[in-house]
Amino acid sequence: MNAQLKPEKEARLNALRAALGQGTLRSAHRMVNALHPAEIALLIQSLPHAQRELVWDMVDPELEGEVLVELNENVRSELMEGMGPDELLAVAEDLEVDDLADLVAGLPEAVTQQLLRSLDQQDRERLSTVLSYPEDSAGGLMNTDAVSVRPDVTVEVVLRYLRMRGELPEKTDRLFVVDRRDSYLGTVSLTRLLTSDPDATMGELLESEAPRIDPETSSHDVAMLFQDQDLISAAVVSQDGRLLGRITIDDVVDVIREEAEHSVRSMAGLGDEEDVFAGVVVSTRRRLVWLGVNLCTAFLASSVVHRFEGTIAKIAVLAALMPIVASMGGVAGTQTVTLIIRGLALGQVQWSNARWLLFKEIGVGGLNGLVAATAVGSITAIWFGAWKIAIIIAAAMVINLLAAAAVGVIVPLTLRRMKIDPALAAGVILTSFTDCIGFATLLGLGTLFLL
């Protein structure tokens, strides 16, 4: 079914883009509002700026808040700047507390104050609770709409209470059991509630070992907990034991998606909220920093080559072989770095097992180096008819792949220890090391044995 949903989704979005291109706005308006808010957000983000405003004007007012929540921060801010205070207030008032917390930071101060005054006391306290925690923590992720019951209440009474409520918060798969002081005791799944004896109490059905998440827990660790225990929802509990709210699987999916995007963008030196359709000047400014860093490391590699200028002048063939050594080292190192960064993200790689991983990757690098060295050495001997040069490039290849493996393990771990994102900086450092070591080894061995 999932395989069919993706083509259908792409077909709808493509049809809408075609309608916009043809200028059939009435048809486009119907198609826009037939989409899910997340699909509307995707469409807006995949359009140039002029068409974004056109599509945004087509979105029905009751959908605007949900669409804004789904947009990335840059595009959301861009659209909110064009909205008046009354429109912003109307959009915000229709949102759940956890979604509202995502928008408050982008609202003008006057609108924020007016919004707070429009909320009832309970919602104001809930919003204040969510905003008191960092955005990338369990407290920042949680929703405060958890349904709680007392342990001495029977199944029959709880079912009657739920029918009186009329509806349950989205993604509710369990009820949270608390005492009279709101201290968290555990959970009761809806499945068990519906299939138990009506006279049984919540305390008798209680799952006291159900996960409880501290509000300061990082969003990454929350995602790992949901993954490891196949959770749909989990309680967020303060250090003094009070139930604060719950985290649901849809929030965790957003975290996983954002982390995946972060890893891909960081390895290219791009920001998390990089807008594909941002203006030329804005995009240039954002990317120039890491291009500058890479330029500095390129000069470092050039300085190594410069030290062997005399060798290259006498043995020009080495210049033709330099890119081979550097490229193989870079690719091998990137493989190791990617593996280690992924292991760090999944919690599999720690300093406790780093030594074993280091020796393992060095072993892999050594074997790959011998295979590559044999191939490159043979081709070089046939191509240039010089067995000494073949031996030298083979040796340089092995040494560079060994170094790449060591650097690929050590650099990400060291950056993580220094509180620097390995995905952001490891690639630049790795390239510098493999280029410098590859050039120095090839040209140094050439100087020693060919001159």
LINLIN-V466239 format. One line per field, one symbol per residue. ss: DSSP state (~ for helix, > for strand, _ for the rest). burial: I if it has 24 or more other C-alpha atoms within 12 Angstrom, else O. A space follows every 10 residues. Layout:
# LINLIN-V466239
ss = ???
burial = ???
This chain:
# LINLIN-V466239
ss = _~~~~~~~~~ ~~~~~~~~~~ ~~__~~~~~~ ~~~___~~~~ ~~~~~___~~ ~~~~~~~~__ ~~~~~~~~~~ __~~~~~~~~ ~___~~~~~~ ~~~___~~~~ ~~~~____~~ ~~~~~~~~__ ~~~~~~~~~~ ~_____>~~~ ~_>____>>_ ___>~~~~~~ ~~~~~_____ ___>>>>>__ __>>>>>>>~ ~~~~~_____ >~~~~_>___ _>>____>~~ ~~~~~~~~~_ __>>>>>___ _>>>>>>>~~ ~~~~~~~~~~ ~~~~~~____ _________~ ~~~~~~~~~~ ~~~~~~~~~~ ~~~~~~~_~~ ~~~~__~~~~ ~~~~~~~~~~ ~~~~~~~~~~ ~~~~~_____ ~~~~~~~~~~ ~~~~~~~~~~ ~~~~~~~~~~ ~~~~__~~~~ ~~~~~~~~~~ ~~~~~~~~~~ ~~~~~~~___ _~~~~~~~~~ ~~~~~~~~~~ ~~~~~~~~~~ _
burial = OOOOOOOOOO OIIOOIIOOI OOOOOOOIIO IIIOIOIIII IIIIIIIOOO IIOIIIOIIO OOIIIIIIII IIIIIIIIII OOIOOOOIIO IIIIIIIIII IIIIOIIOOO IIOOIIOOIO OOIIOIIIII IOIOIIIIII IIIIIIIIII IOIIIOOIIO OOOOOOOOIO OIIIIIIIOO OIIIIIIIII OOIOOOOOOI IIIIIIIOOI IIIIIIIIII IIIIIIOOOO IIIIIIIIOO OIIIIIIIII IIIIIIOIIO OIIOIIIIII IIIIIOOIOO OOOOOOOOOI OOOIOOIOOI IOOIIOOIOO IIOOIOIIIO IIIIIIIIII IIIIIIIIII IIIIIOOOII OOOIOOIIOO IIOIIIOIII OIIOOIIIOI OOOOOOOIII IIIIIIIIII IIIIIIIIII IIIIIIOOOO IIIIIIIIII IIIIIIIIII IIIIIIIOOO O
